[in-house]
Each structure stands twice: as C-alpha cells, then as structure tokens.
Amino acid sequence: MRGVKALTLLAMLILIIAGGTVFFHHVEGWSWLDSYFFTVVTLSTVGYGELVPATPMGKIGTTVFILLGLGIFAVAIQQFGAFAVKKREEHTEWLIGRLGHRHHPDPEPDAANDPESPDR
C-alpha cells in the first residue's frame, strides 16, 4: 500500500509541476526552461525573484498555483521523508538482527557511597 501512496504523490507532484510549466509558458510567454524553473522555485518556496509574472492572468494563476501546489509539495516532501526514515529504521533492525546483537543497556554500577553496597 505504501508503494501506491508514494506513486500517487509522485504523480501529483509531476502533474502540478507540468501544469505550472505549461501555464507559465503560455500565459507569460516564457521559455519551457524558464517556466519549469519558476514552477519549481515557487513550489519549493525558494523564490529567487529572477522571474516575476507580469500579466494579470499570470499573477492570479500564480496565487492559485501557490495555494494548491504548495500543499501537494509539502505533503509529498513529508511523506518521502517519512518513507526514508522508516527504511532506515528497518535497515537498522535488520542489521542488528543479522549481527546477532540485542541492545540491552548495561545496568548502572552501584555507587561507591551506596548504603546498600555489599562492601560495607
């Protein structure tokens, strides 16, 4: 099930980037590369400021794109991060099992001034 979720998020991310690229290419008249660059920079909230929409439709589209796309982008990043952490945990558990070690913390040694110490 995790695979389907990851593929769905990846597909949504690709679609929002492709949609933004096409939109800015046609509305602002930018090159495909500039449109793609602006889309990714806007979604990632980096915002270099190199490209700025000049048309009213471009400005309105950018605000809608930010509101829709940022949520999708944030969820995708969060999910991929959670997936990476889970994989690392699974690998660590496998490695510990493979090495035959079980983690048992050492009991704390008795304090020298412990009144219950058998040395007294």
C-alpha positions as CSV (number, residue, x, y, z in Angstrom):
1,M,0.0,0.0,0.0
2,R,2.9,2.4,0.7
3,G,4.1,2.0,-2.9
4,V,0.7,3.1,-4.2
5,K,0.7,6.1,-1.9
6,A,4.2,7.1,-3.0
7,L,3.4,6.7,-6.6
8,T,0.2,8.7,-6.2
9,L,2.1,11.5,-4.5
10,L,4.9,11.4,-7.1
11,A,2.3,11.5,-9.9
12,M,0.6,14.5,-8.3
13,L,3.9,16.3,-7.9
14,I,4.8,15.7,-11.5
15,L,1.4,16.8,-12.7
16,I,1.5,20.1,-10.7
17,I,5.0,20.8,-12.0
18,A,4.0,20.0,-15.6
19,G,0.8,22.0,-15.2
20,G,2.6,25.0,-13.8
21,T,5.3,24.8,-16.6
22,V,2.6,24.7,-19.3
23,F,0.6,27.5,-17.7
24,F,3.6,29.9,-17.3
25,H,4.9,29.1,-20.8
26,H,1.6,30.0,-22.4
27,V,0.4,32.9,-20.1
28,E,3.7,34.6,-19.5
29,G,5.4,33.6,-22.8
30,W,8.5,32.3,-21.0
31,S,10.6,29.5,-22.4
32,W,9.9,26.0,-21.3
33,L,13.0,26.0,-19.2
34,D,12.2,29.3,-17.5
35,S,8.6,28.2,-16.9
36,Y,9.8,25.0,-15.3
37,F,12.4,26.8,-13.2
38,F,9.8,29.3,-12.0
39,T,7.4,26.5,-11.2
40,V,9.9,24.6,-9.1
41,V,11.3,27.7,-7.4
42,T,7.8,28.8,-6.5
43,L,6.7,25.4,-5.2
44,S,9.8,25.0,-3.1
45,T,9.2,28.5,-1.6
46,V,12.7,29.5,-2.6
47,G,11.5,32.4,-4.7
48,Y,14.7,33.8,-6.3
49,G,12.8,36.7,-7.8
50,E,14.5,36.3,-11.2
51,L,11.2,35.7,-12.9
52,V,8.0,37.5,-11.9
53,P,4.6,37.2,-13.6
54,A,3.8,40.4,-15.5
55,T,0.3,39.6,-16.7
56,P,-2.8,39.8,-14.6
57,M,-3.7,36.2,-15.5
58,G,-0.1,35.2,-14.6
59,K,-0.4,36.9,-11.2
60,I,-3.8,35.3,-10.4
61,G,-2.6,31.9,-11.7
62,T,0.5,32.1,-9.5
63,T,-1.5,32.7,-6.4
64,V,-3.8,29.8,-7.2
65,F,-0.8,27.7,-8.1
66,I,0.9,28.5,-4.8
67,L,-2.2,27.7,-2.7
68,L,-2.8,24.3,-4.5
69,G,0.7,23.3,-5.3
70,L,2.4,24.2,-2.0
71,G,0.1,21.8,-0.1
72,I,0.8,19.0,-2.5
73,F,4.5,19.7,-2.5
74,A,4.7,19.8,1.3
75,V,2.8,16.6,1.7
76,A,5.0,14.9,-0.9
77,I,8.2,16.0,0.8
78,Q,6.9,15.0,4.3
79,Q,5.8,11.5,3.0
80,F,9.1,10.9,1.2
81,G,11.0,11.9,4.3
82,A,8.8,9.6,6.5
83,F,9.4,6.8,4.0
84,A,13.2,7.3,4.2
85,V,13.2,7.3,8.0
86,K,11.1,4.1,8.0
87,K,13.5,2.4,5.6
88,R,16.5,3.4,7.7
89,E,14.8,2.0,10.9
90,E,14.0,-1.2,9.1
91,H,17.6,-1.5,7.9
92,T,19.0,-0.8,11.4
93,E,16.7,-3.5,12.8
94,W,17.8,-5.9,10.1
95,L,21.5,-5.1,10.7
96,I,21.2,-5.6,14.5
97,G,19.4,-8.9,13.9
98,R,22.0,-10.0,11.4
99,L,24.8,-9.2,13.8
100,G,23.1,-11.3,16.5
101,H,23.3,-8.5,19.0
102,R,20.4,-7.3,21.1
103,H,20.7,-3.9,22.7
104,H,20.4,-4.2,26.4
105,P,21.6,-1.2,28.3
106,D,24.2,-2.0,30.9
107,P,22.8,-1.8,34.4
108,E,24.2,1.2,36.3
109,P,27.0,0.2,38.6
110,D,26.5,0.6,42.3
111,A,27.7,3.9,43.6
112,A,30.7,3.8,46.0
113,N,28.8,5.6,48.7
114,D,25.6,3.5,48.4
115,P,24.4,2.5,51.9
116,E,23.1,-0.8,50.5
117,S,26.5,-1.7,49.0
118,P,27.8,-5.2,50.0
119,D,31.3,-3.7,50.6
120,R,30.1,-2.1,53.8
